Amino acid sequence: MEFAWYALLGLFFAAYLVLGGYDYGVGLLLARRAGTGPGDALARRVALTAVGPFFLGNEVWLVATVGILFGAFPTLEGELLSGFYPVVLGALGGVVLVTAGVQLRGRAGGEVARAGWDRIVVVGGVLAALGWGALLGGLLQGVPLTADGHVAGVGHVVTPFVAAAGLALVALVALHGATFLTLRLPAADAPALARLARGLVPAALTAVGAATALGLLSDRVRAAVARPAVAVLLPVALVAALLVARAALRRGRAGVAFAATATALALPAPLVGAALWPRVLVSTTDPATSLTVADAAASRPTLALLGWLVLPLLPALLGFQAMCWWVFRGRIDGRAPVYW
């Protein structure tokens, strides 16, 4: 039963990275339009209109992920919040900034004020992607655990590998946002957006390559990984997905490119979890104190009770997401509502 909940936690977090990832990616791309002229303002507003119907619904996956973490893995939740609080706080702060910036920019008094909110959205997108990437990198690297099983300090989040993992997710999110706009904005804008997305692929490949190299050179990462084949599969699959996205963008197949970048963002969470299994927090000080999935999970009766709650909610969540994509399928016509 613990494995089922662990897999569900990974799948929900992966879904959040895919769906919330293009929200943050579009937000990052607002940095390219830093001007305050009417043309720039319209372009920014149209870009936000493209994600508008999905924006708040995508954040529900983060709430569901946190709910599973709190209910099914309370011990892990406590150690993550105490041992990774700088990156978790940064990521959650970024989520708040993006949400506030998108919601409030339309209520600003003028274009200068809206440009200020746009900068807040950009900062929030960077913080969210950087924080979640650093969290995954920190888990893969291992943490210093005391004899009683608690994470000692937060110095383990300030390493080259953790920083590279965070930057790699920022690059993947920016590319994902660009491919989303290629799929959603008017067809007349698609070629320019495809060129932008293709230009981001080398940056993403470089970031993934740097994180991979630092991981291979890190004694901590090599010691923490229980299944090296799974860990090696992650960068290989990411590179393959990025190359597929680039080829699809070159051929004008925006849907295939978006599916490829979505795959790239869906892979890290489950593959990191699989590489660490059966441990979830690997001790870099004494392997005997590592926290296993079974030890981190709640009791069997609690998991069974949570199962009865999740069973009706999961189809509803999936149905809502499918409905949103069906209702708002296709490209927008370029007209942006005033509330953005």
PECORMO-V880292 format. One record per residue. N is the residue number from 1. RES is the residue in one small letter. D_LAST is the distance of its C-alpha to the last C-alpha in whole Angstrom. Layout:
BEGIN
n=<N,N>
res=<RES,RES>
d_last=<D_LAST,D_LAST>
END
This chain:
BEGIN
n=<1,2,3,4,5,6,7,8,9,10,11,12,13,14,15,16,17,18,19,20,21,22,23,24,25,26,27,28,29,30,31,32,33,34,35,36,37,38,39,40,41,42,43,44,45,46,47,48,49,50,51,52,53,54,55,56,57,58,59,60,61,62,63,64,65,66,67,68,69,70,71,72,73,74,75,76,77,78,79,80,81,82,83,84,85,86,87,88,89,90,91,92,93,94,95,96,97,98,99,100,101,102,103,104,105,106,107,108,109,110,111,112,113,114,115,116,117,118,119,120,121,122,123,124,125,126,127,128,129,130,131,132,133,134,135,136,137,138,139,140,141,142,143,144,145,146,147,148,149,150,151,152,153,154,155,156,157,158,159,160,161,162,163,164,165,166,167,168,169,170,171,172,173,174,175,176,177,178,179,180,181,182,183,184,185,186,187,188,189,190,191,192,193,194,195,196,197,198,199,200,201,202,203,204,205,206,207,208,209,210,211,212,213,214,215,216,217,218,219,220,221,222,223,224,225,226,227,228,229,230,231,232,233,234,235,236,237,238,239,240,241,242,243,244,245,246,247,248,249,250,251,252,253,254,255,256,257,258,259,260,261,262,263,264,265,266,267,268,269,270,271,272,273,274,275,276,277,278,279,280,281,282,283,284,285,286,287,288,289,290,291,292,293,294,295,296,297,298,299,300,301,302,303,304,305,306,307,308,309,310,311,312,313,314,315,316,317,318,319,320,321,322,323,324,325,326,327,328,329,330,331,332,333,334,335,336,337,338,339,340>
res=<m,e,f,a,w,y,a,l,l,g,l,f,f,a,a,y,l,v,l,g,g,y,d,y,g,v,g,l,l,l,a,r,r,a,g,t,g,p,g,d,a,l,a,r,r,v,a,l,t,a,v,g,p,f,f,l,g,n,e,v,w,l,v,a,t,v,g,i,l,f,g,a,f,p,t,l,e,g,e,l,l,s,g,f,y,p,v,v,l,g,a,l,g,g,v,v,l,v,t,a,g,v,q,l,r,g,r,a,g,g,e,v,a,r,a,g,w,d,r,i,v,v,v,g,g,v,l,a,a,l,g,w,g,a,l,l,g,g,l,l,q,g,v,p,l,t,a,d,g,h,v,a,g,v,g,h,v,v,t,p,f,v,a,a,a,g,l,a,l,v,a,l,v,a,l,h,g,a,t,f,l,t,l,r,l,p,a,a,d,a,p,a,l,a,r,l,a,r,g,l,v,p,a,a,l,t,a,v,g,a,a,t,a,l,g,l,l,s,d,r,v,r,a,a,v,a,r,p,a,v,a,v,l,l,p,v,a,l,v,a,a,l,l,v,a,r,a,a,l,r,r,g,r,a,g,v,a,f,a,a,t,a,t,a,l,a,l,p,a,p,l,v,g,a,a,l,w,p,r,v,l,v,s,t,t,d,p,a,t,s,l,t,v,a,d,a,a,a,s,r,p,t,l,a,l,l,g,w,l,v,l,p,l,l,p,a,l,l,g,f,q,a,m,c,w,w,v,f,r,g,r,i,d,g,r,a,p,v,y,w>
d_last=<44,43,42,40,38,38,37,34,33,33,31,28,28,28,25,23,23,23,20,18,19,17,14,16,17,14,13,16,16,13,17,18,16,17,17,15,16,14,15,14,11,10,11,9,6,8,10,7,7,10,11,8,11,14,12,14,17,17,18,20,23,23,24,26,28,28,30,32,33,34,36,38,38,38,41,38,35,37,39,35,34,37,37,34,32,31,29,28,27,25,23,22,21,19,18,17,15,13,12,12,10,7,7,8,6,4,8,10,12,12,12,15,13,10,12,14,11,11,15,14,13,15,18,17,17,21,22,21,23,25,26,27,28,31,31,33,35,36,37,39,41,42,42,45,46,49,52,50,47,45,43,44,42,39,40,40,36,37,39,38,38,35,33,34,32,29,29,29,27,24,25,25,22,21,23,21,18,19,21,18,16,20,20,16,15,18,21,22,20,21,25,23,21,24,26,23,24,28,28,26,29,32,30,29,33,34,32,34,37,37,36,39,42,41,41,45,46,45,48,46,44,47,48,45,45,47,46,46,46,43,41,42,41,37,37,39,37,34,35,36,32,31,34,33,29,31,33,31,28,31,32,29,28,25,25,28,27,24,27,29,26,25,29,29,27,29,32,32,32,35,37,37,38,40,42,42,44,46,45,41,42,44,47,47,50,52,51,53,50,47,45,46,43,46,46,43,42,43,46,46,46,43,42,43,41,38,39,39,36,34,36,34,30,30,31,28,25,26,26,23,22,24,22,19,20,22,20,17,19,20,17,14,15,13,11,7,6,5,4,0>
END
